């Protein structure tokens, strides 16, 4: 099985951030933006949410993809660790 990023999987399934955030039960002022922050690695994705995403995508999006997105985001900031990035 090919593993996808969440954005790739959403595009393949024609789901917006808001639509998928609603399926996940995310709340708050702008759940789609919250999901986008996790997707891009701007914020660490809570493990329980990453596990739900892996289950809802049938394993196409793996929990590890969120760690990879977070590392790529931090690398783009030039930070060696989340603490240096202020995360």
N, C-alpha and C positions, 0 to 999 in steps of 0.2 A: 504494500500500500504506500502510495506517495503521501507524504505529510505536507500539509499546507500551512501557511500563516492564516490567522483569522481573517485578515482582509481578503486574501485570495479565496478562502472558502466562502465568505459572504458574497463576493463578486460572482462566484460560480453558482450560487443559489439565489442571486438577485435579492439580497437582503440588505437593507440600509442599517446603519449603526443603531438608529432608533428602534427599528423593527426587532433586531436581534437583542438589543438591550431589554426590550419589553418581554421577549421570550424568556430571557434569563431572570426576569423579575427585578432588574435594577431600578432603583428609585432615585429620588433627588430632583433637583431643578432641571438638569439636562442629562438624563441617563445615557444618551448616545455619545455625548462628549466624554463621559466617564469611561465608557467602553473604549472609545478611541484612545484615551490616555493609556489604558492597559494594552491595547493592540499595538501602539507605537512604542511602548516601553517607557513612556514619560512617567508613569507610576507603576510600582510593582503590583502585579495582579494577585489578589488574594488566592491562596491555594485552593480553597473550597470553590471559588468561582472558576478557576482554571480547570478543575476536575469536572465541573458541570459543563463547561464548554467542550471539553474533550468528549464527554458522554453525548451531548447534543449533536456533535458533528460526527458521531460514529467513529471517533478515533482519528479522523482526518487532521484535526488540529490537536497537537499534543501539548501537554502541560509544559514541556520543555521549550516550546516555541515562545512562551512568554518570557522565560529566562533569557533566551537568545535575543529577543526584541529589547529587553531591558539592558543587556550588555552592549548591544549595538548603539542604543540611545546614549548610554554613559560614555562609550568610546567617542561618540560624536561631540560630547561635551569636553572631552579630554580628561575625564575623571578616571582615576584608577579604581575607585570604589564608590559605592552609593553614599558613603559618609562625606566624601570629598565633593560630591555633586549636591549635597544638601538634601538628599532624599531620605 
